[in-house]
Each structure stands twice: as C-alpha cells, then as structure tokens.
Amino acid sequence: MKHALRAVFLWLALLGLAHNAFAGSGTYTITDQSSTTRTFSVVTDGSGNFVGREVICDQSAAAQCVSVKAASTAAAATDLGLVVSISPNGAPFGATGSAVPATGDYNGFNGSGNLTGLIGCDNSILYDASTSGATQLVALSAGKKVYVCGYTIFSAGTVNVDLRYGTGTACATGGTKITPAFQLTAQTGVVEQSIYGNALATIASNELCINTSGAVAVQALVRYTQL
C-alpha cells in the first residue's frame, strides 16, 4: 500500500512539474506577406520561450508557414517578417488535371547547372505514308515548345528520315533538324526512347515535322508533349 501511495505521489509531482514547464502556452499573432494578421497557438516553457521548433501554418488558401526556433521569445513572434510556403504540408499543390503551380514540388534534376523540372510525354502521333519531303506531325502553339520523349521510325526502302521543327506549311519556314537524317534501307529502322522530354524539343511557337528524302513507305511513332 505504501509503495502504491508513493507511486501516486511521485506521478502527481511529475505532473505538477510538467504543468509548470508548459505554463506559458498561449495564442500569439504574426503578420504575413500580405500584411494580414494571423493567429497561432504555441507551447512555451515557464520563461515564455517556445519549446523545440514550432512550425506555424495558415491553413487558408494562402497556406503560408513560418518556422520558429527554440528559445525564440513569444514577443518576437509578433515581429516575424519571414513567411514562406512549404510543400506538401500546407503549401500550394495541384489537383489532377490542373496547371502546374509555380511553387509546387515535383521531380527535378540538375540541368546545365539549374534546377529543372522533369517533363513527361502524354501524347503520341503516328505517321504511315510514302510522302517525299516534310509532313507536319504536331501543329505549333504560340509560346509553347514540342518536347519529344522518344520515337520509332521504320522504312520499307532506302530513304533518309529526320525530325525537324519550323513554321509555315510543313515546317517550310526555318526548318531545323532535331535528329540526324537517318539513312535507312529496306526493313530497317531506328528507336529512341526516354521517360522524359527535356533533351529533345523544338523552339517555342514552332511545329514538329517528319521529313523523308523520297516517296518511300515509312512508319513512325513519336511520343511528345507540348507546353
């Protein structure tokens, strides 16, 4: 019985210490980047300092957050000027089918010294003809590039085939190759496949075309996206 009472008293004592340690809990305010006052609650120690690292988030549409380190006083919280967006917890994010948000998180890589988002291809185009010269595959769209993730080209005879971009009818104006002119013979072809389309693209506001050196039957499948 004595041991049980001692345990109860010890638990109550620890509870009292814990209560005192967090006696400074309260509600404070900060001003965000739009000069709007935001209210938040934090846990402080007995001296009015934040316990650990508090991450304060506004869960409205703005979804802005700020991180307050340990030992920052409650009074300082009213003067915080740094308000940042983070992801995915409370930061802008995109719904399926929506435009990519400017501050959204998605896979990227070091592209020529810059952080570059990976571009996926969600469209494909077929070519199956015996046309000599250039044929438009993807029409131009103002301000957008055509990114190519891969292609398969097969020939029924001797012919040179390339992919190119340009404007006008069938890339007639400013036609520029983005692949070599592959020198194919009967029943031969070339395959290039990639998950992403960052490396092979037209310039903005140009169409994508396939060009053949003669009226030979050629089949091609090109995977692309336009943005």
DRENKE-470873 format. One line per 8 residues: their letters; for each residue x, y, z of C-alpha. Coordinates in nm, 3 decimals, padded with zeros to 5 digits. Example, Ala and Ser with C-alpha at 12.3 -4.5 7.8 and 13.67 -1.06 7.14 Angstrom:
2
AS> 01.230:-00.450:00.780 ~ 01.367:-00.106:00.714
//
This chain:
227
MKHALRAV> 00.000:00.000:00.000 ~ 00.286:00.235:00.089 ~ 00.453:00.162:-00.244 ~ 00.128:00.236:-00.429 ~ 00.078:00.569:-00.250 ~ 00.440:00.662:-00.311 ~ 00.392:00.595:-00.683 ~ 00.079:00.810:-00.689
FLWLALLG> 00.254:01.099:-00.515 ~ 00.553:01.068:-00.749 ~ 00.320:01.077:-01.053 ~ 00.141:01.385:-00.917 ~ 00.473:01.557:-00.855 ~ 00.590:01.488:-01.208 ~ 00.256:01.609:-01.341 ~ 00.299:01.933:-01.149
LAHNAFAG> 00.648:01.982:-01.292 ~ 00.521:01.916:-01.642 ~ 00.236:02.162:-01.590 ~ 00.476:02.429:-01.472 ~ 00.712:02.364:-01.762 ~ 00.439:02.434:-02.013 ~ 00.262:02.706:-01.823 ~ 00.342:02.961:-02.091
SGTYTITD> 00.114:02.817:-02.358 ~ -00.083:03.082:-02.536 ~ -00.205:03.245:-02.854 ~ 00.011:03.489:-03.048 ~ -00.001:03.669:-03.382 ~ 00.227:03.730:-03.679 ~ 00.185:03.943:-03.989 ~ 00.217:03.760:-04.320
QSSTTRTF> 00.345:03.888:-04.656 ~ 00.006:04.034:-04.744 ~ 00.008:04.235:-04.417 ~ -00.270:04.016:-04.279 ~ -00.255:03.929:-03.908 ~ -00.250:03.554:-03.844 ~ -00.326:03.395:-03.508 ~ -00.149:03.082:-03.387
SVVTDGSG> -00.100:02.880:-03.069 ~ 00.235:02.762:-02.935 ~ 00.368:02.579:-02.632 ~ 00.625:02.766:-02.424 ~ 00.833:02.687:-02.119 ~ 00.798:02.864:-01.787 ~ 01.010:03.154:-01.916 ~ 00.795:03.227:-02.218
NFVGREVI> 01.026:03.057:-02.470 ~ 00.896:02.830:-02.743 ~ 00.956:02.462:-02.678 ~ 01.151:02.294:-02.959 ~ 01.078:02.420:-03.310 ~ 00.730:02.548:-03.380 ~ 00.605:02.542:-03.740 ~ 00.318:02.787:-03.779
CDQSAAAQ> 00.091:02.741:-04.078 ~ -00.205:02.934:-04.207 ~ -00.437:02.666:-04.344 ~ -00.638:02.904:-04.561 ~ -00.597:02.924:-04.937 ~ -00.274:03.122:-04.892 ~ -00.129:02.828:-04.697 ~ 00.179:03.006:-04.566
CVSVKAAS> 00.404:02.881:-04.289 ~ 00.690:03.006:-04.074 ~ 00.930:02.810:-03.856 ~ 01.023:02.948:-03.511 ~ 01.330:02.801:-03.344 ~ 01.363:02.709:-02.977 ~ 01.445:02.993:-02.735 ~ 01.263:03.250:-02.951
TAAAATDL> 01.050:03.456:-02.717 ~ 00.677:03.492:-02.756 ~ 00.711:03.866:-02.805 ~ 00.939:03.818:-03.103 ~ 00.669:03.621:-03.280 ~ 00.469:03.936:-03.343 ~ 00.758:04.082:-03.543 ~ 00.844:03.792:-03.771
GLVVSISP> 00.894:03.915:-04.127 ~ 00.985:03.584:-04.292 ~ 00.681:03.394:-04.412 ~ 00.740:03.114:-04.660 ~ 00.536:02.849:-04.839 ~ 00.630:02.487:-04.786 ~ 00.515:02.166:-04.953 ~ 00.337:01.932:-04.921
NGAPFGAT> 00.221:02.034:-04.573 ~ 00.014:02.346:-04.626 ~ 00.187:02.462:-04.944 ~ 00.025:02.518:-05.283 ~ -00.043:02.193:-05.464 ~ -00.217:02.099:-05.785 ~ -00.528:01.894:-05.835 ~ -00.526:01.626:-06.104
GSAVPATG> -00.559:01.790:-06.444 ~ -00.485:02.141:-06.319 ~ -00.199:02.365:-06.427 ~ 00.133:02.306:-06.251 ~ 00.156:02.556:-05.960 ~ 00.453:02.793:-05.969 ~ 00.567:02.680:-05.623 ~ 00.464:02.315:-05.646
DYNGFNGS> 00.702:02.029:-05.567 ~ 00.774:01.775:-05.839 ~ 01.070:01.570:-05.958 ~ 01.363:01.762:-06.096 ~ 01.730:01.737:-06.181 ~ 02.040:01.948:-06.238 ~ 02.006:02.068:-06.597 ~ 02.311:02.265:-06.712
GNLTGLIG> 02.359:02.398:-06.361 ~ 01.994:02.485:-06.298 ~ 01.720:02.301:-06.112 ~ 01.492:02.175:-06.388 ~ 01.156:02.002:-06.358 ~ 01.118:01.673:-06.544 ~ 00.888:01.689:-06.846 ~ 00.673:01.385:-06.915
CDNSILYD> 00.517:01.298:-07.251 ~ 00.145:01.225:-07.253 ~ 00.074:01.226:-07.629 ~ 00.178:01.030:-07.935 ~ 00.143:01.076:-08.310 ~ 00.153:00.819:-08.590 ~ 00.298:00.864:-08.938 ~ 00.239:00.598:-09.203
ASTSGATQ> 00.287:00.729:-09.557 ~ 00.505:00.740:-09.868 ~ 00.541:01.117:-09.882 ~ 00.857:01.283:-10.013 ~ 00.950:01.589:-09.809 ~ 00.823:01.721:-09.478 ~ 00.492:01.638:-09.313 ~ 00.357:01.813:-09.004
LVALSAGK> 00.320:01.591:-08.700 ~ 00.231:01.846:-08.429 ~ 00.090:02.190:-08.505 ~ 00.256:02.491:-08.347 ~ 00.104:02.660:-08.044 ~ 00.205:03.018:-07.963 ~ 00.471:03.035:-07.695 ~ 00.488:02.656:-07.650
KVYVCGYT> 00.756:02.400:-07.734 ~ 00.706:02.044:-07.852 ~ 00.907:01.806:-07.631 ~ 00.987:01.461:-07.771 ~ 01.040:01.170:-07.532 ~ 01.103:00.911:-07.799 ~ 01.034:00.782:-08.146 ~ 01.031:00.468:-08.357
IFSAGTVN> 01.094:00.501:-08.731 ~ 01.083:00.209:-08.976 ~ 01.134:00.209:-09.351 ~ 01.023:-00.018:-09.636 ~ 01.304:00.102:-09.863 ~ 01.610:00.322:-09.897 ~ 01.537:00.671:-09.762 ~ 01.671:00.935:-09.525
VDLRYGTG> 01.438:01.037:-09.241 ~ 01.466:01.311:-08.980 ~ 01.255:01.502:-08.730 ~ 01.260:01.880:-08.752 ~ 01.083:02.195:-08.645 ~ 00.978:02.510:-08.827 ~ 00.682:02.729:-08.915 ~ 00.467:02.769:-09.222
TACATGGT> 00.333:02.473:-09.418 ~ 00.506:02.151:-09.305 ~ 00.800:02.336:-09.142 ~ 00.879:02.510:-09.472 ~ 01.000:02.824:-09.294 ~ 01.310:02.794:-09.077 ~ 01.315:02.415:-09.094 ~ 01.574:02.286:-08.845
KITPAFQL> 01.661:01.924:-08.769 ~ 01.642:01.792:-08.413 ~ 01.763:01.446:-08.521 ~ 02.013:01.337:-08.784 ~ 01.885:01.231:-09.124 ~ 01.881:00.859:-09.051 ~ 01.995:00.664:-09.360 ~ 01.756:00.371:-09.368
TAQTGVVE> 01.734:00.078:-09.605 ~ 01.452:-00.169:-09.662 ~ 01.319:-00.326:-09.343 ~ 01.540:-00.122:-09.111 ~ 01.462:00.143:-08.855 ~ 01.571:00.345:-08.554 ~ 01.436:00.358:-08.199 ~ 01.496:00.626:-07.936
QSIYGNAL> 01.306:00.608:-07.610 ~ 01.325:00.820:-07.294 ~ 01.093:00.867:-06.998 ~ 01.132:01.243:-07.013 ~ 01.138:01.503:-07.288 ~ 01.381:01.762:-07.154 ~ 01.663:01.692:-07.401 ~ 01.481:01.692:-07.735
ATIASNEL> 01.249:01.980:-07.822 ~ 01.151:02.238:-08.078 ~ 01.188:02.607:-08.007 ~ 00.882:02.798:-07.888 ~ 00.599:02.864:-08.133 ~ 00.720:02.602:-08.383 ~ 00.562:02.288:-08.521 ~ 00.714:01.939:-08.529
CINTSGAV> 00.756:01.761:-08.862 ~ 00.893:01.440:-09.007 ~ 01.095:01.470:-09.326 ~ 01.174:01.198:-09.581 ~ 01.411:01.218:-09.875 ~ 01.190:01.017:-10.111 ~ 00.846:00.867:-10.169 ~ 00.922:00.551:-09.973
AVQALVRY> 00.684:00.387:-09.727 ~ 00.784:00.495:-09.376 ~ 00.613:00.425:-09.045 ~ 00.684:00.634:-08.735 ~ 00.554:00.668:-08.382 ~ 00.654:00.983:-08.192 ~ 00.585:01.037:-07.821 ~ 00.560:01.403:-07.719
TQL> 00.407:01.675:-07.506 ~ 00.354:02.043:-07.582 ~ 00.394:02.315:-07.323
//
